[in-house]
Amino acid sequence: MTTSTPEEPQNGEAPKPVINYRGWKAMPYVIGNEAFEKLGTLGTSANLLVYLTTVFHMNSVASATLVTVFNGTTNLAPLLGAFLADTYLGRYATLGAASVASLLGMLILTLTAAVSKLHPPPCSGHGDACRGANPTQLAVLFASYVFMVIGAGGIRPCNLAFGADQFDPTTEAGKRGIASFFNWYYVTFTFAMMASATLVIYVQSNVSWSLGLAIPTAFMFISCVLFFVGTKIYVKVRPEGSPITSIAQVLVAAFRKRALKLPDDLKGSLFDPPHLSSLVSKLPHTDQFSFLDKSAIITPMDDIKPDGSASDGWRLCSLQQVEQMKCLVRIIPVWSSCIIYEVTIVLTWTYVVFQALQSDRHLGHSNFEIPAATFTVFTMATMTIWLLVYDLAVVPLLQRVTGKEGGITLLQRMGTSIALSVVMMIVAGLVEERRRSYALHKPTLGTTFSGGAISSMSSLWLIPQLVIAGLSDAFNLVGQVEFYYKQFPENMRSMAGGLLFLGFACSNYLGSLIITIVHRTTGGHQKSNWLAEDLNQGRLDLLYFSIASVSAVNFVFFISDPRCARLSTWKLRRKKWASGRVEPWASSPVSSLPGSYTQVEIEREISQLDPSKV
């Protein structure tokens, strides 16, 4: 437990209040809440594709599209949740309300399985067409989705930032705690996903859907209890206004002043009022994206109030607002590359279920069949094992080799994940080619509920692509989270979480769009399309190879873009410091630094720099 002491005001800044950081003492409640929340929500959503096709009798394209749209919406909602948390509610209240909403959504979904009138009747099994859901049944189903989307909108942007709030970022122990929290957060996260993908899905597929959905609902109830039990020891950062409004003001003001020329003495012409926030660190001025600086240039038409603030925030913005906007712009190349990367994960997770359904899922010569949706557990297990090995063994080894904190940079971790995604899609295409060949040219093992022949190829051949997916996601997810966290100041960290899930939403929507386009444009001339209802008649392998090509282009973009290489900003700062025109970031927080350098890295570089050689 650490306690920050109040500081005297300096340079017009407000003193920081006393905060009682409980650190790891708060983690049983924070991580426990997250683990049980994931046991609940993932136990519900992981098998949703099978639920829609077997209980609600939707075809594969309709169910796949609905699931990807639902996943996309649950990843888009965090933007609104981040806005409400930063502007009005704070992270604690947002998490509490969202947890209750998720519980209600899961309870309603459980009722759709438990109450016979809330789902279509079972198929007759006599060759007759299965009856689909009526409007009332679909309305109840979609109502459960709405509550789960509301829950995801509040939980996803706030849980990581709320956990990091419990550590003192001004101490070395606090910084180590935050970095370790990110890794252990994902260890518990993936453990919860594995439990959902095995035990819960087994009950849903082999015992009862109503019981299988009631178990995750009970987990979600435990999650809510754990969260509220820890209320008294949490650090609760109060909302100080959403950066979304500030970002919009910078864009509007910069557009209004687009005709202005940048003065020679730019910094002296910028509106830089005293920084009064006690919780948000002051950001230094940077030279990148100078067109945004125009929004802070003081002109004769701009009025300043007696308290030092601008009369019209949509015409004159502060230097702090401009630098917050630059923090967002800097990460766009990385963020966009990660969207393309996530499409590979979305498509793999969506269609590996259908591949498993049309493969031999028996373990050896036993009668036990692995549930199709359970195959994602191999991805989760790989993530969990690799994160533990990486944090405890690989990072110390790499630190000795490279001399860098963390062994390799966050961007190198993300670049590695994109390279692995290319390999993953190639392997997935080759395995699907083999599965399809067995189904067409060798004896089959029967048919699925949709009528497709079951290939005699063992479904265990799907494991390699899922293991590579787990390795890739382990590099990418933790790297993305830590990268965004370090790029944004304190009042933008909920937005950083929202931005992460906005990327997931875009990848889900893009994946859904790809499925629709491929379904409508391929095939013809009496040939089935690539994504036919019966995979044996389609060419899913060609889709995988096509996505591998796109991923390869994405990897080239990622490693060749200078902003992704994050050298340009440091070089600009280094040259200006060497010429005496700018001070090093001696007092800047880690979150304010451009690129992905930490304060420690920059101070080390500055101490070793010879200005005469720059």
C-alpha positions in Angstrom: 0.0 0.0 0.0 1.4 3.4 -0.9 0.1 6.9 -0.2 0.8 9.9 -2.3 1.4 13.1 -0.4 0.1 16.5 -1.5 2.5 18.6 -3.5 2.9 22.4 -3.6 1.5 24.1 -6.6 4.1 24.7 -9.3 3.8 26.7 -12.5 0.2 27.4 -12.0 -0.6 23.7 -11.5 -3.0 22.5 -8.8 -1.5 20.4 -5.9 -2.2 16.6 -6.2 -4.5 15.2 -3.5 -3.6 12.5 -1.1 -4.5 9.1 -2.6 -4.3 5.9 -0.7 -3.2 3.3 -3.3 -3.9 -0.2 -2.3 -2.2 -1.8 -5.3 -2.3 -5.6 -5.2 -4.6 -5.6 -2.2 -7.4 -4.5 -4.5 -6.5 -7.0 -7.2 -8.5 -10.0 -5.8 -11.7 -7.9 -6.3 -10.7 -6.3 -9.6 -9.3 -9.5 -11.2 -11.8 -11.7 -9.5 -14.6 -9.5 -10.9 -13.0 -9.7 -14.4 -12.4 -13.4 -14.3 -16.0 -14.3 -13.3 -17.3 -11.7 -15.7 -15.4 -13.4 -18.5 -16.5 -16.8 -17.3 -20.0 -15.5 -17.7 -20.0 -13.5 -20.9 -17.6 -15.9 -22.8 -19.4 -18.9 -21.5 -22.5 -17.4 -23.1 -21.1 -16.1 -26.4 -18.4 -18.7 -27.2 -21.1 -21.3 -28.2 -23.6 -18.7 -29.5 -23.0 -19.8 -33.1 -24.0 -23.3 -32.3 -27.0 -22.1 -30.2 -28.4 -20.1 -33.1 -28.1 -22.9 -35.6 -29.3 -25.8 -33.4 -31.9 -24.1 -31.2 -33.1 -21.1 -33.3 -32.5 -23.0 -36.6 -30.6 -20.3 -38.4 -28.5 -21.2 -41.4 -24.7 -20.9 -41.2 -24.4 -17.6 -43.1 -27.2 -15.9 -41.2 -25.8 -17.1 -37.8 -22.2 -16.2 -38.7 -23.3 -12.8 -39.8 -25.4 -12.2 -36.7 -22.6 -13.3 -34.4 -20.0 -11.1 -36.1 -22.4 -8.1 -36.0 -23.1 -8.8 -32.3 -19.4 -9.1 -31.5 -18.8 -5.9 -33.5 -21.5 -4.0 -31.6 -20.2 -5.2 -28.2 -16.8 -3.8 -29.3 -18.2 -0.5 -30.6 -20.3 0.2 -27.5 -17.1 0.8 -25.3 -16.7 4.2 -27.1 -20.0 5.4 -25.6 -19.1 3.7 -22.3 -15.7 5.5 -22.2 -17.4 8.9 -22.9 -19.9 8.4 -20.1 -17.1 7.2 -17.7 -14.8 10.1 -18.4 -17.5 12.8 -18.5 -20.2 11.9 -16.0 -20.0 8.6 -14.1 -16.4 7.7 -13.5 -14.9 4.3 -14.0 -16.3 2.7 -10.8 -19.9 3.7 -11.3 -19.7 2.7 -15.0 -18.3 -0.7 -14.2 -21.0 -1.3 -11.5 -23.9 -0.4 -13.7 -22.5 -2.3 -16.7 -22.0 -5.5 -14.6 -25.6 -5.5 -13.6 -26.7 -4.9 -17.2 -24.6 -7.9 -18.3 -26.2 -10.0 -15.6 -29.7 -9.1 -16.9 -28.8 -9.8 -20.5 -27.5 -13.3 -19.6 -30.5 -14.0 -17.5 -32.8 -13.2 -20.4 -30.8 -15.4 -22.8 -31.0 -18.3 -20.3 -34.8 -17.9 -20.3 -34.8 -18.2 -24.1 -33.4 -21.7 -23.6 -35.3 -22.7 -20.5 -38.8 -21.5 -21.5 -40.2 -23.5 -24.5 -42.3 -20.6 -25.8 -39.2 -18.4 -26.2 -37.5 -20.6 -28.8 -38.7 -22.6 -31.9 -39.8 -26.2 -31.4 -37.2 -28.9 -32.1 -36.8 -30.2 -35.7 -39.1 -33.2 -36.5 -36.3 -35.3 -37.9 -38.5 -36.6 -40.7 -37.0 -34.5 -43.5 -39.3 -31.6 -42.9 -37.9 -28.1 -42.8 -37.2 -26.9 -39.3 -39.4 -24.1 -38.1 -37.7 -20.8 -37.5 -38.2 -18.3 -34.7 -41.3 -16.1 -34.6 -41.0 -12.3 -34.1 -41.6 -12.5 -30.3 -38.9 -15.1 -29.8 -36.5 -13.0 -31.9 -37.4 -9.9 -29.9 -36.6 -11.6 -26.6 -33.3 -12.9 -28.0 -32.3 -9.5 -29.3 -33.3 -7.9 -25.9 -30.8 -10.2 -24.2 -28.2 -9.0 -26.8 -29.0 -5.3 -26.0 -28.4 -5.8 -22.3 -25.1 -7.7 -23.0 -24.0 -4.9 -25.4 -24.7 -2.3 -22.7 -22.7 -4.4 -20.2 -19.8 -4.8 -22.6 -19.9 -1.0 -23.4 -19.2 -0.2 -19.7 -17.0 -3.0 -18.7 -14.5 -3.2 -21.6 -13.2 0.4 -21.7 -12.9 0.7 -17.9 -11.8 -2.6 -16.4 -8.1 -2.4 -17.3 -7.9 1.3 -16.6 -9.7 0.9 -13.3 -7.2 -1.9 -12.3 -4.3 0.3 -13.2 -5.8 3.1 -11.2 -5.1 1.1 -8.0 -1.3 1.5 -8.4 0.7 4.6 -7.8 2.2 5.5 -11.3 4.8 7.8 -9.7 6.7 5.1 -7.9 8.9 2.3 -9.4 6.8 -0.3 -7.5 3.6 1.2 -8.9 5.0 1.1 -12.5 6.1 -2.5 -12.1 2.7 -3.3 -10.7 0.9 -1.8 -13.6 3.1 -3.7 -16.2 2.7 -7.0 -14.3 -1.1 -6.4 -13.9 -1.5 -6.3 -17.7 0.1 -9.7 -18.1 -1.6 -11.4 -15.2 -4.9 -9.8 -16.2 -4.7 -11.7 -19.5 -3.6 -14.9 -17.8 -6.8 -14.9 -15.7 -8.7 -13.7 -18.7 -7.5 -16.6 -20.9 -8.0 -19.1 -18.0 -11.6 -18.0 -17.8 -12.0 -18.4 -21.5 -10.6 -21.9 -21.4 -13.0 -22.9 -18.7 -15.9 -21.4 -20.7 -14.7 -23.2 -23.9 -14.5 -26.6 -22.1 -16.7 -27.2 -19.1 -19.4 -24.7 -19.9 -19.6 -25.6 -23.6 -19.6 -29.3 -22.8 -22.7 -28.8 -20.6 -24.4 -26.7 -23.3 -23.7 -29.2 -26.1 -24.2 -32.5 -24.2 -26.4 -31.9 -21.2 -28.8 -29.0 -21.5 -28.8 -25.5 -23.0 -30.8 -24.1 -20.2 -28.3 -25.4 -17.6 -25.4 -24.5 -19.8 -26.5 -20.9 -20.0 -27.5 -20.7 -16.3 -24.0 -21.6 -15.2 -22.4 -18.4 -16.9 -25.3 -16.4 -15.4 -24.3 -17.6 -12.0 -20.7 -16.7 -12.7 -21.8 -13.2 -13.7 -23.7 -12.9 -10.4 -20.5 -13.8 -8.5 -18.6 -11.2 -10.6 -21.0 -8.5 -9.5 -20.7 -9.5 -5.8 -16.9 -9.5 -5.9 -16.8 -6.1 -7.5 -19.1 -4.4 -5.0 -17.4 -6.1 -2.0 -14.2 -4.3 -2.7 -15.8 -0.8 -2.9 -14.3 0.6 0.2 -10.6 0.1 -0.8 -10.8 1.2 -4.5 -9.1 4.3 -5.8 -11.9 6.1 -7.7 -10.7 8.6 -10.1 -13.4 11.2 -10.6 -14.4 12.2 -14.1 -12.9 15.4 -15.5 -14.6 15.7 -18.8 -14.4 13.5 -21.9 -11.5 14.0 -24.3 -13.9 13.3 -27.2 -15.4 16.8 -26.9 -11.9 18.3 -26.7 -10.8 16.3 -29.8 -13.8 17.6 -31.7 -13.0 21.2 -30.7 -9.4 20.9 -31.9 -10.5 19.6 -35.3 -13.1 22.3 -35.7 -10.8 25.1 -34.6 -7.9 23.9 -36.8 -10.3 23.8 -39.8 -11.5 27.3 -39.1 -7.9 28.6 -38.9 -6.6 26.5 -41.8 -5.6 29.6 -43.7 -3.2 30.8 -41.0 0.5 30.5 -41.5 2.5 29.1 -38.6 4.6 31.9 -37.0 8.3 31.6 -36.5 7.9 31.8 -32.7 5.2 29.1 -32.7 5.3 28.1 -29.1 5.1 31.8 -28.0 1.9 32.2 -30.1 0.0 29.3 -28.7 -2.7 29.5 -26.1 -1.2 27.8 -23.0 -3.2 28.6 -19.9 -2.2 27.4 -16.4 -2.7 23.7 -16.0 -5.2 23.4 -13.1 -6.0 19.7 -13.1 -4.6 17.8 -10.1 -5.1 14.4 -11.8 -4.1 14.9 -15.4 -0.5 15.5 -16.3 0.7 18.5 -18.4 1.7 17.5 -21.9 4.8 19.1 -23.5 4.6 20.7 -27.0 5.7 18.5 -29.9 6.4 19.4 -33.5 4.4 16.6 -35.2 1.2 17.4 -37.0 1.7 21.2 -36.8 -1.5 21.8 -38.7 -3.3 21.0 -35.4 -1.3 23.7 -33.7 -3.3 26.3 -35.6 -6.3 25.6 -33.3 -4.2 27.0 -30.4 -2.8 30.1 -32.2 -4.2 33.3 -30.6 -5.7 35.7 -33.1 -7.3 39.2 -32.6 -10.7 37.5 -33.0 -10.1 35.2 -30.0 -11.4 36.3 -26.6 -9.9 35.1 -23.3 -12.0 35.2 -20.1 -10.6 36.8 -16.9 -10.0 33.3 -15.5 -7.7 32.5 -18.4 -10.0 30.2 -20.4 -11.1 30.7 -24.0 -14.5 32.3 -24.6 -15.1 30.1 -27.5 -13.6 26.6 -27.2 -14.6 25.8 -30.7 -12.3 28.5 -32.1 -9.4 28.6 -29.6 -8.1 25.5 -28.0 -5.4 25.1 -25.4 -2.0 23.6 -26.0 -3.0 20.7 -23.7 -6.0 19.9 -25.9 -3.9 20.0 -29.1 -1.3 17.6 -27.6 -4.1 15.2 -26.5 -5.3 15.2 -30.1 -1.8 14.4 -31.3 -1.6 11.5 -29.0 -4.6 10.0 -30.8 -3.3 10.8 -34.3 0.1 9.2 -33.6 -1.4 5.7 -32.9 -3.7 5.6 -36.0 -1.2 3.7 -38.2 -0.7 1.1 -35.5 -4.4 0.9 -34.7 -5.4 0.4 -38.4 -2.8 -2.3 -38.9 -4.2 -4.1 -35.8 -7.7 -4.0 -37.3 -6.6 -5.9 -40.4 -4.7 -8.3 -38.0 -7.9 -9.0 -36.0 -9.8 -9.9 -39.1 -7.7 -13.0 -39.3 -8.6 -14.0 -35.7 -12.3 -13.2 -36.3 -12.5 -15.4 -39.5 -10.5 -18.2 -37.9 -12.7 -18.3 -34.8 -15.9 -18.1 -36.8 -15.2 -20.9 -39.3 -13.1 -23.2 -37.2 -16.4 -24.2 -35.6 -17.9 -25.2 -38.9 -14.7 -27.0 -39.9 -14.8 -29.0 -36.6 -18.5 -29.9 -37.2 -17.5 -31.5 -40.5 -14.4 -33.3 -39.2 -13.9 -36.4 -37.1 -14.2 -35.0 -33.5 -13.7 -38.3 -31.7 -10.7 -38.6 -29.3 -8.8 -41.7 -30.6 -11.1 -44.7 -30.9 -13.4 -43.6 -28.0 -17.0 -42.5 -28.4 -16.3 -39.1 -26.8 -16.7 -36.2 -29.3 -15.1 -32.8 -28.7 -17.7 -30.1 -28.8 -17.0 -28.0 -32.0 -16.9 -24.7 -30.1 -14.4 -26.1 -27.6 -11.6 -26.0 -30.1 -10.9 -22.4 -29.3 -9.6 -23.6 -26.0 -6.3 -24.5 -27.8 -5.9 -20.8 -28.6 -6.6 -19.8 -25.0 -4.3 -22.5 -23.5 -1.5 -21.3 -25.8 -2.1 -17.7 -24.8 -2.1 -18.6 -21.1 1.1 -20.7 -21.2 3.0 -18.3 -23.4 2.1 -15.2 -21.3 3.4 -17.0 -18.2 6.6 -18.2 -19.9 7.1 -14.8 -21.6 6.7 -12.8 -18.4 8.8 -15.1 -16.2 11.5 -16.4 -18.6 11.6 -14.8 -22.0 11.5 -11.1 -20.9 14.5 -11.5 -18.5 16.5 -13.3 -21.2 15.6 -10.7 -23.9 16.5 -7.8 -21.4 20.0 -9.3 -21.0 20.4 -9.6 -24.8 18.9 -6.3 -25.9 19.4 -4.2 -22.8 15.9 -2.8 -23.2 13.2 -2.7 -20.6 10.7 -5.5 -21.6 13.3 -7.1 -23.9 11.7 -5.9 -27.1 9.5 -2.8 -27.8 5.7 -3.0 -27.8 5.7 -2.3 -31.5 8.0 -5.2 -32.2 5.6 -7.4 -30.2 2.7 -6.3 -32.4 4.8 -6.7 -35.6 5.6 -10.3 -34.6 1.9 -11.0 -34.1 1.1 -9.7 -37.6 3.8 -11.9 -39.1 2.4 -14.9 -37.2 -1.1 -14.2 -38.6 0.2 -14.7 -42.1 1.6 -18.1 -41.1 -1.7 -19.0 -39.3 -3.9 -18.3 -42.3 -1.6 -20.3 -44.6 -1.7 -23.3 -42.2 -5.5 -22.9 -41.9 -5.9 -23.0 -45.7 -3.7 -26.1 -46.0 -5.6 -27.9 -43.3 -9.0 -27.0 -44.8 -7.7 -28.2 -48.2 -6.9 -31.6 -46.6 -10.2 -31.8 -44.7 -12.2 -31.1 -47.9 -10.2 -33.6 -49.9 -10.9 -36.4 -47.3 -14.6 -35.5 -47.4 -14.8 -35.7 -51.2 -12.5 -38.6 -52.0 -12.6 -40.9 -48.9 -15.4 -42.5 -46.9 -17.3 -40.1 -44.7 -18.6 -40.5 -41.1 -22.2 -39.4 -41.6 -23.8 -36.0 -42.0 -24.2 -32.9 -39.9 -27.6 -31.4 -38.9 -27.3 -29.1 -42.0 -26.7 -32.1 -44.3 -23.0 -31.7 -45.0 -20.8 -34.9 -45.0 -18.4 -35.3 -42.1 -14.8 -35.7 -43.2 -12.8 -38.6 -41.9 -9.9 -36.3 -41.2 -9.3 -35.9 -37.5 -10.4 -32.5 -36.1 -7.1 -32.4 -34.2 -5.5 -31.2 -37.4 -7.2 -27.9 -36.6 -5.0 -27.5 -33.5 -1.8 -26.1 -35.2 -3.6 -23.0 -36.7 -5.3 -22.4 -33.3 -1.9 -22.6 -31.4 -0.4 -20.1 -33.8 -3.5 -17.9 -33.3 -2.9 -18.1 -29.5 0.8 -17.1 -29.9 -0.1 -14.3 -32.2 -2.8 -12.9 -30.0 -0.6 -13.1 -26.9 1.9 -10.8 -28.6 -0.7 -8.5 -30.0 -3.3 -8.1 -27.3 -1.0 -7.3 -24.3 1.2 -5.2 -26.6 -1.8 -3.1 -27.8 -3.2 -2.5 -24.4 0.1 -1.4 -22.9 1.0 0.7 -26.0 -2.3 2.6 -25.8 -2.1 3.0 -22.1 1.4 4.6 -22.4 0.4 6.9 -25.3 -2.5 8.7 -23.5 -2.7 11.0 -20.5 -4.7 10.0 -17.4 -8.1 11.5 -18.6 -7.9 9.6 -21.9 -7.2 6.1 -20.6 -10.9 5.0 -20.7 -10.9 6.2 -24.2 -7.7 4.2 -24.9 -9.7 1.1 -23.8 -12.6 2.1 -26.0 -10.2 2.6 -28.9 -8.9 -0.9 -28.5 -12.4 -2.4 -28.6 -13.4 0.0 -31.4 -10.6 -1.7 -33.4 -12.2 -5.1 -32.5 -15.6 -3.8 -33.6 -14.2 -2.6 -37.0 -12.5 -6.0 -37.5 -15.8 -7.8 -36.7 -17.7 -5.6 -39.1 -15.0 -6.0 -41.7 -15.1 -9.7 -41.2 -18.9 -9.8 -41.6 -18.6 -7.7 -44.8 -16.0 -10.1 -46.2 -18.2 -13.0 -45.4 -21.2 -11.3 -47.2 -19.1 -10.3 -50.2 -17.5 -13.7 -50.7 -20.9 -15.4 -50.3 -22.5 -13.2 -53.0 -19.6 -12.9 -55.5 -17.9 -16.3 -55.6 -19.3 -19.4 -57.3 -21.7 -19.3 -60.3 -21.9 -21.5 -63.4 -23.5 -24.2 -61.2 -20.7 -24.0 -58.7 -21.2 -23.3 -55.0 -19.7 -20.2 -53.5 -16.6 -20.4 -51.3 -18.7 -20.2 -48.2 -21.4 -22.7 -49.1 -23.6 -24.2 -46.3 -21.8 -27.4 -46.9 -18.1 -26.6 -46.6 -17.2 -29.6 -48.7 -19.0 -27.9 -51.7 -17.3 -24.5 -50.9 -13.7 -23.3 -51.0 -13.0 -22.0 -47.5 -9.3 -22.7 -48.1 -9.2 -20.1 -50.9 -10.7 -17.5 -48.5 -7.9 -18.3 -46.0 -5.2 -18.0 -48.6 -6.7 -14.6 -49.8 -6.7 -13.3 -46.2 -3.1 -14.5 -45.8 -2.1 -12.3 -48.8 -3.9 -9.3 -47.2 -2.1 -10.0 -43.9 1.3 -10.1 -45.7 0.6 -6.7 -47.2 -0.4 -5.4 -43.8 2.8 -6.7 -42.3 4.9 -4.8 -45.0 2.9 -1.6 -44.2 3.5 -2.0 -40.5 7.2 -2.4 -40.7 7.7 0.2 -43.4 5.6 3.0 -42.1 8.0 5.4 -40.2 5.2 6.2 -37.7 4.9 2.5 -36.8 8.7 2.4 -36.5 8.3 5.3 -34.1 11.7 6.9 -35.0 10.6 10.2 -36.4 9.3 11.9 -33.3 12.4 10.9 -31.2 14.7 12.2 -34.0 12.9 15.5 -34.1 13.1 15.9 -30.3 16.7 14.8 -30.2 17.8 17.3 -32.8 15.9 20.2 -31.2 17.3 19.4 -27.8 20.8 19.2 -29.2 20.4 22.6 -30.7 19.2 24.0 -27.3 15.7 24.8 -28.6 13.8 22.3 -26.4 14.2 20.7 -23.0 14.2 16.9 -22.5 11.1 15.3 -21.0 12.6 15.2 -17.5 9.3 15.9 -15.8 6.9 14.4 -18.3 4.8 11.4 -17.4 5.2 8.2 -19.4 1.8 8.6 -20.9 2.8 12.0 -22.5 5.7 10.7 -24.5 5.3 10.4 -28.3 6.2 7.1 -29.9 6.5 4.1 -27.6 9.5 5.3 -25.6 9.1 5.3 -21.9 10.5 8.1 -19.8 13.3 5.9 -18.6 14.3 5.1 -22.2 14.3 8.8 -23.2 16.3 9.9 -20.2 18.8 7.2 -20.8 19.2 8.3 -24.5 19.5 11.9 -23.5 22.3 11.1 -20.9 24.3 9.3 -23.6 23.7 11.9 -26.4 26.6 14.0 -27.7 24.9 17.1 -29.3 27.9 17.7 -31.6 27.2 14.4 -33.3 23.5 14.9 -34.0 
